[in-house]
């Protein structure tokens, strides 16, 4: 079942109500989000919009990141041990954790090892009965090479699970805390399988998290209720509503009118007014992110390194920082943000130089340029708050060197799906780190495994680069890993599969009476601690 079919569900639509925060009690929290989720299961999604709608509301992992940090702490596992050879991870599961009771599922047992085994094996085993549900694409799991890394997933007993690796993997525990390793209900899956409705597991979710899924109307609203039995303590609010509002200016107007309590990705043009408003407060934090223009290295002119370098030199990125981010970002030269260890500050960036760009095009066999397409982001993201405007600036810059660009866009779920399949020529995108490890940027976004998995949007597979980043994740010595990642960044810049655009500052705007919200350096919005004073 595709997400858009949820609109026709009598069960869900019947529960939809108006989401005006002004008229709601202080036990209903309304969040103006920037887009529709692509699904309600983080195993099959990669975007922050979907993570906010499911991973941070509905689900938990065995281990999770301590709020506001990249530090790993126990969650559904109350403790864990790692063998001396770094190959065996033993997770001791928490007892007494309850799965959600919804209108479509009532659990008869509590969380145990069967749920962990089901959730992980769905991605790991190609013959698993749920593996091909929703297309059988697990972009994170495959892009990170988890299938090759994991040797076995064992149920020791009802409350102990072991994961055995084929080789040591330095970021493995941090990867386990990422959204795609969320735990689903095996009992619910069994019910769906018997009913012939397996596809509903990704759209009608059941988890253990702080909020219970209630209703979804595509491009409009998502409704949740608080999980009173949440093992970390019930949320401070009874109801949570996502009011889906793609336009940043409209989100701000809703915030001013009291129609929502918190908005994400505010427009840089509204920040000064928000700071001055008596009834609004603004939070800010350093962004663990990068915005980029990916060139599809499997297609046409972009197979040629000189063409890619020419595009890089043709784009006046400093002007984008002023026009798009209003100074709340810095030009990016590496695929890693400078706040992540192993960032190579010695890499030499490409300067804005249209004349040199023209010479490179001529050298590559395109003295008169060429025609191509550029996909522009349809939603506001921290790494690119206005994809359409940036696209127009890029279009004008590229025209100066003879590259005629047609701008294209799609709704957010379609944009992600089509670009993951490699249907684009040039594409605006970006990334907010999931775990604070360089592997999360360099291997997932630019490694050869990511081409097949769909996370490498440049479709760039360089043997020398891939050898370095693959080796780096297999050793634990941080100094040695740093050296390998620094060398990989040099190769990346020489081959130029992306134009690195910006590292941006994160902003969240909220009503004055919102308490308990903390900006997440990994880009998530979490509401289990928020309250309305």
C-alpha positions, 0 to 999 in steps of 0.5 A: 500500500502506498502512503497516498492510499491512506487518504481513503482510509475510513479508519483514519480520515474519520479521526481527523480533526482541525489542528488549530493550536489556538483553540486546543488545550495546553495538553495538545502540541501542534508542530508545523512540519515542512513536508509529508513523510515517505512512510511510517517505518524508518527501515525504509526511509532516509529523510529527516521528515519521515524520521520525525514522523516515525523514528522519533515519535513511534519507535525505539532502538536497542541503543539511542543517542543521549538527547542533544548529543552523539553519545550512545546510551541503552534504550530497549536494551538495558545494557550491552557488552562487546567481546574483546575481539569487537565481533560479538555484541550482546544486548540485554533487553529491557523487561516490561516494555509495552507495544502500542495499542491502536485501533488496528492492533492490540498486543497480547505480550510485551516486547522481547527478543522475537521483535528484535530478531524480526525487525533486523532479519527483515532487512538482513535476510532476503528470504524473510517473508517481509523483506520485499514489502514496500519494494525491499529497499533498505537504503541505510542498511544496504548503503552501510554494508550491514548485510556483509558486516553481520555474520549472524543475529541470534536470540539467546533467550527472550531477553538477550540478543547477540549480533555477530560481525564478520569483522570489527566495525568502529562505528557499529554501536553508533549505527545501531542507534540510528533510526533505521535500526528501530524495533517493530512488533513481530506479533503485529507483523504476524497478524498482518501476514495472516490477514494478507496485509503485510504492506500495512506495517510501513504505513500503519505503525506499531512501536514502543515510543512516546507517541501512538499513531492515530491518523494521517492525511497526506500533505495535511496532518498527522495525529498522535496520542501520548503513550501513557505506558512509555518506559522512559516516562509518559510525554508531558502532552496528551496529543501531538499534531503534525500540521504539514506546511511546506512553505516556510513563510506560511509556517511563520504566519501559523506560529504568529497566529497561534495555530502551531506551537513550534515550526522547523526550518524557518526562513532566514528572511523571518529570523530578525522578526522572530527575534523581535517578537514578544510571543516567539522565541528562537533556538539555534544550534550548530548544524551537523550538515552539508548541502550539495549539488550532486552530478550524476556521474553515470550520465552524459557530460557528468561522466567527465571530471573536467565538466564536474569541475567546470560546474563547481567553478561556475557557481558563485557559492558566496552569493548563495550564502548571502541570498539564500541563507542570509549569512547563517551558513558558511561555504562548504569545501568538504563533504564533512562539516567542520565540526566532525573529527577528521575534517581535512582543513588542508583541502584546497577548494575550487574558487568561483572562476567562470572563465576557467570553467569555460576552458575546462568545458572546452577541454572536455569537448563542450566548447559551446556548453550543453543542455541539462536538467537540475532538480530543485528541493521542494521542501525547506531543509536546514542545508537548503532553505529555498531550493527553488531560489537557489536553483534559479541562481544556479541556472543563471550562473551556469548559463554564463558558461554555456550550460542551459539548465531546465529546472525540475522538481517533484513532491518530496516523496517522489523527489527522493524515490526518483533521485535514489533510482538515479533518474536525475542529471543534477540534483540539489540535496544535503545531509544531516549527520546521523551519528557524529561519525565521518563514516556516516557522510563519506561511506554512505553518501559517496561509497560504492555500496551507496550507488546500489543502495540509492544513498549515493546520489552522484552515482560515483564509485571511485576505487581509491576513495572506496578503499580508504573509507571502507578500511577506515570503518574496519579499524578502531584506532581514531588517529589511523581512521582520521588519516584515511578519511583525510586522504579520502576527502582529497580524492573527493575534491579532485574528482568533484562528484558534488559541488559542496554548497554550505554548512548551515546553522539550525534554527527552531522557532516556537511559542514563548510558553513552549518548554522542554524542547532541545535542538538535536545536533543530528537534526531530529525534532523530538516532543516527549519532553515538551510542555506548554506552560 
